[in-house]
Amino acid sequence: MLGELCLEVINKPKKMSTTLVPKKAGSRSASAIASIFAIATLLLSPQFAFGQHEVDSDEGGRGPVKINGNENAFGYSQMAMMSIMQELPDINRYAWEESVALVEAISARELVPSEFVLPTAGSGPVLVMAAIAYAQPGKNVVTVAPGYTQLVRKFKEFGGDVKSVPLNEKLEYDLPAVKAAIDENTVMVYLCNPNNPTGTTVDPEALKAFIRELPPGVTAFVDEAYLELADGGLEANSMIGLVREGRDVILARTFSKVFGMAGLRVGYGIMKPDTKAKLAKYHMGGPNKLGCVAAVASLQDTMFFEESVTNYRTVRKMVTDKLDELGVEYAYPQGSFVFMKTGVPIKEFQTLMEAEQVMVGRPFPPMLDWCRVSIGTEEEMGVFLSVFEEVMKAKGKL
Ligand SMILES: Cc1ncc(COP(=O)(O)O)c(C=O)c1O
């Protein structure tokens, strides 16, 4: 299957681009073909397994289980991989056409005009640009704690204030409390849905009503990095409808999570053109050429998408079933990770797990005896659960 795809890539006439000397169909240089064969050989090697890491090592023991960074352990789209291979000989050229094609593909996915799309190298830059564009001394951003802090940290660095509202007892957003924290100096509300690190989502109708009632001059930033994995997915939960209505909403999405391309760095923001112009002042460069073609291919690869969502939901349930059996408290997970109460200070817990080569998430103040664990493969999570049980028993928590 992969061999056939490689041959197809080599034989496929390359589209004309903005090259001064257009290549004729089938006129790839010998070195380009050699490089494609070299990559194909690598891809066909048994160790490669499409980005999935073997838990067993050759030495008879097992390798490390890395479940600390919310990366996709199931790999990424083979169609994306093929598009990268096809593009490799041409990365001496800028991504003119490819970045336009990416914007068009995103605009078709989101059903918004292309003027609403701001492509970036991962979605992190959308968060950072928004922080820089809105932060001013005396102005504040309202968010939740624990929550994802990339935007609010930058907001503070650029002279603004951060107002953090605690979550409710179900570790979900307390929207009335968030609303109460908004004052005359608030310029933005940043909410990540599902929330990182808790993984909880907010009722979409309640969130829509909350955003519609925001005072003029307060922009809603909704970070939907993990939303494809929530019950009902984007269709049931996304705030994209409010952007389409022309509301003052910035939405961020990424190819790092469900699409499994964290290392490639592709993400985007969706917002009205006047908001986009405000953020774009701080744009430092969009996704690279390989990222552009891989993201477009990923959006076409519906089979991979479905598989990725199913894998996440299946393994997530396997983890929560075991936590239920052990009587461990956790927040209802709707993203690519589970946030659980260990009752052990997180730094100590990390060290104990690391001694068994299981890397778990960092501290998320103020919940310092809870732990965030990214969903890995079934095999990796099996290892995690058995080490977890041992460590928890040794600490007298089970
Ligand atoms: C909630 C949230 N938003 C944004 C990001 C940024 O990811 P990336 O820059 O890879 O798109 C992350 C990364 O973990 C995240 O958890």
The ligand as a Gaussian input file, in Angstrom:
#p B3LYP/6-31G(d) Opt

LIG

0 1
 C       -5.327000      24.841000      24.720000
 C       -4.165000      24.958000      23.819000
 N       -4.142000      25.950000      22.933000
 C       -3.106000      26.109000      22.094000
 C       -2.032000      25.256000      22.138000
 C       -0.908000      25.521000      21.203000
 O       -0.645000      24.438000      20.379000
 P       -0.004000      24.595000      18.944000
 O        0.800000      25.854000      18.940000
 O        0.815000      23.384000      18.765000
 O       -1.147000      24.687000      17.985000
 C       -2.007000      24.207000      23.053000
 C       -0.859000      23.284000      23.134000
 O       -0.770000      22.361000      23.887000
 C       -3.114000      24.050000      23.921000
 O       -3.155000      23.085000      24.833000

